[in-house]
Amino acid sequence: MADGSDSDEPWPDDEQKFYDDGKEYWSSINPSVDGMLGGFEKISPTDINGSKAFLRPFLKVGKGNTNNHRALDCGSGIGRITKRLLLPMFDQVDMVEQCQKFLDSARTFIGQESSRVENLFCCGLQDFTPEEGRYDVIWSQWVLGHLTDEHLVSFFKRCKQGLAPNGVFIVKENVSGSDDTQFDDVDSSFTRSKDSYVRAMMKAGLTIVKEEKQRGFPKDLYSVYMFGLR
Ligand SMILES: C[S@@+](CC[C@H](N)C(=O)[O-])C[C@H]1O[C@@H](n2cnc3c(N)ncnc32)[C@H](O)[C@@H]1O
């Protein structure tokens, strides 16, 4: 499924169980910002500010060539990123999330501006295909560890197809400090190395046009990288 690990962690050998366990874990989590961030609500403003600074130069308002008509938030949860990053920058936002409970809370959490959230797709990313050419920006954050290596590459390919002309696909993920992929059997997710993500992007035919490490997070958390892809 993924790169081998030399740790003693239990390693998933059954794909269905890997996805079922992830689903079960998230269904037990409160539909709140703190729930989305595993108890680290306090890092949300730093995260959003880092994302804004990364994204803005791509957009026409930031002197780039990407339109600001429509964005997609992947693994959106209750819509933390939709509300605080995407709706302030885009006319319309779609969300895709596997857990119906989170989507049920989304419009209340987002508030008045949720009228500009067009679609709430309840679907695992492993099964989701963005409509071809629909999105100026596809944002995927803190969810790709829940996909197998094979599904990661195929999801990347479908996201490339989902981009509008001059669109950009942004991946923002934790990366492990070593070359190894680590498996967390609490939430059934992989933490991949940066190289492992880059290899999957290359396999999918994506080009990395910008890359940056998120600054200002507590030192005891995984490093977080942002990639701008086309
Ligand atoms: C750590 S939370 C992050 C939520 C949001 N991206 C944010 O940063 O606020 C992970 C989210 O991914 C969702 N998720 C987990 N596995 C998924 C999958 N296979 N497909 C789609 N969403 C998934 C979870 O239900 C949860 O809402």
The ligand as an ORCA input file, in Angstrom:
! r2SCAN-3c Opt
* xyz 0 1
  C      -7.527     16.798     10.037
  S      -9.158     17.049      9.413
  C      -8.850     18.469      8.385
  C     -10.080     19.199      7.940
  C      -9.776     20.408      7.080
  N      -9.008     20.053      5.899
  C      -9.047     21.464      7.871
  O      -7.832     21.617      7.671
  O      -9.696     22.113      8.694
  C      -9.286     15.708      8.235
  C     -10.596     15.682      7.468
  O     -10.464     14.754      6.395
  C     -11.630     13.962      6.331
  N     -11.279     12.703      5.670
  C     -10.607     11.643      6.186
  N     -10.461     10.688      5.254
  C     -11.042     11.147      4.118
  C     -11.222     10.606      2.807
  N     -10.758      9.404      2.491
  N     -11.869     11.356      1.909
  C     -12.366     12.587      2.231
  N     -12.231     13.143      3.453
  C     -11.578     12.431      4.387
  C     -12.034     13.791      7.768
  O     -13.376     13.355      7.879
  C     -11.775     15.196      8.302
  O     -12.861     16.029      8.081
*
